[in-house]
Each structure stands twice: as C-alpha cells, then as structure tokens.
C-alpha cells in the first residue's frame, strides 16, 4: 500500500485533533477576549476538554440508540452513558479547580 495509502489516515487524525482540541479553545479565547496569558491556556484547555467530552457523549449516545442493541443492552448502555457523563462532569470540575489555582498563582 505504501506511504501514500496511509497518509490519509494520518491526515484524518490530524484533522480530528485540530477540530476537537485546538479549534474550540481558540474560538473561546477569541470570543471572550481574554488578555492574560495563563487564563488563555485555561480557556483553551477547558474548551478542548468540553468539546472532547461532548463529542464522546454524542457518539456514545448514538451507539446506544442506533447500535442495534436489544432492550436490555440498550438499558445497560444508557446506564453506562449516565455514569460516563457524571464522570466527565467530575473530571471537568477537577480540571477547572486545578486550572483556577494555577492561573491565580501564575
């Protein structure tokens, strides 16, 4: 297959990283007009974390609903989706608190 055949896989990966991690943070920094350097990175990180979490939960919800599961499997998957959403909210709150402390002391 050679190098050319695999290059599209790497291009898709780079585009995914750009659209999920870099672009949301840059949009938030421009939208909120943040001047302080540590706070810019704070917003970029939290914007990227939020975008990645929402994208993951949307995909997991789609697989739960349209995945062709049985009713019992769909109920179990929905329960796991709720647990994953709660875990991502807790992770986001810990990330917010950590970044808040770092931005205040930096």
C-alpha positions as CSV (number, residue, x, y, z in Angstrom):
1,X,0.0,0.0,0.0
2,X,2.9,2.3,0.6
3,X,3.3,5.7,2.2
4,X,0.6,7.4,0.1
5,X,-2.1,4.9,1.1
6,X,-1.5,5.5,4.8
7,X,-1.2,9.3,4.6
8,X,-5.0,9.8,4.6
9,X,-5.2,8.0,7.9
10,X,-2.7,10.4,9.4
11,X,-4.4,13.4,7.8
12,X,-7.8,12.3,9.3
13,X,-6.1,12.0,12.7
14,X,-4.5,15.5,12.5
15,X,-7.8,17.0,11.4
16,X,-9.6,15.3,14.3
17,X,-7.1,16.6,16.8
18,X,-7.4,20.1,15.3
19,X,-11.2,20.2,15.3
20,X,-11.7,18.6,18.7
21,X,-8.8,20.1,20.7
22,X,-7.3,23.2,19.0
23,X,-10.2,25.0,17.3
24,X,-12.7,25.1,20.2
25,X,-10.1,26.6,22.6
26,X,-9.0,29.2,20.0
27,X,-12.7,30.1,19.4
28,X,-13.3,30.6,23.1
29,X,-10.2,32.7,23.5
30,X,-11.3,35.0,20.7
31,X,-14.9,35.0,21.8
32,X,-14.2,36.0,25.4
33,X,-11.4,38.4,24.6
34,X,-9.0,37.2,27.3
35,X,-5.8,39.2,27.8
36,X,-3.9,37.3,30.5
37,X,-1.6,34.5,29.1
38,X,-2.3,31.9,31.8
39,X,-6.0,32.5,31.5
40,X,-5.9,32.0,27.8
41,X,-4.4,28.5,28.3
42,X,-7.0,27.9,30.9
43,X,-9.8,28.6,28.4
44,X,-8.1,26.7,25.6
45,X,-7.8,23.6,27.9
46,X,-11.3,23.8,29.3
47,X,-12.8,24.5,25.9
48,X,-11.0,21.5,24.4
49,X,-12.0,19.3,27.3
50,X,-15.6,20.3,26.9
51,X,-15.6,19.7,23.2
52,X,-14.0,16.3,23.5
53,X,-16.4,15.3,26.3
54,X,-19.5,16.4,24.3
55,X,-18.2,14.7,21.2
56,X,-17.6,11.5,23.1
57,X,-21.0,11.6,24.8
58,X,-22.8,12.3,21.5
59,X,-21.1,9.3,19.9
60,X,-21.8,7.0,22.9
61,X,-25.5,8.2,22.8
62,X,-25.7,7.4,19.1
63,X,-24.3,3.9,19.6
64,X,-26.7,3.4,22.4
65,X,-29.8,4.4,20.4
66,X,-28.9,3.3,16.9
67,X,-26.5,0.4,17.7
68,X,-29.0,-2.3,17.1
69,X,-28.9,-3.5,20.7
70,X,-31.6,-5.4,22.5
71,X,-33.8,-3.6,25.0
72,X,-31.7,-5.0,27.9
73,X,-28.5,-4.0,26.2
74,X,-29.9,-0.5,25.4
75,X,-30.9,0.0,29.1
76,X,-27.4,-1.2,30.3
77,X,-25.8,1.1,27.8
78,X,-27.9,4.0,28.8
79,X,-26.9,3.4,32.5
80,X,-23.3,3.4,31.5
81,X,-23.8,6.6,29.5
82,X,-25.2,8.3,32.6
83,X,-22.2,7.1,34.6
84,X,-19.8,8.3,31.9
85,X,-21.5,11.7,31.8
86,X,-21.2,12.0,35.6
87,X,-17.5,11.0,35.4
88,X,-16.8,13.6,32.7
89,X,-18.6,16.3,34.8
90,X,-16.5,15.4,37.8
91,X,-13.3,15.4,35.7
92,X,-14.2,18.8,34.3
93,X,-14.8,20.2,37.7
94,X,-11.4,18.9,38.9
95,X,-9.7,20.4,35.8
96,X,-11.5,23.7,36.4
97,X,-10.3,23.9,40.0
98,X,-6.7,22.9,39.1
99,X,-6.5,25.5,36.3
100,X,-8.1,28.1,38.5
101,X,-5.4,27.6,41.2
102,X,-2.6,27.6,38.6
103,X,-3.9,30.8,36.9
104,X,-4.2,32.6,40.3
105,X,-0.7,31.8,41.4
106,X,1.0,32.2,37.9
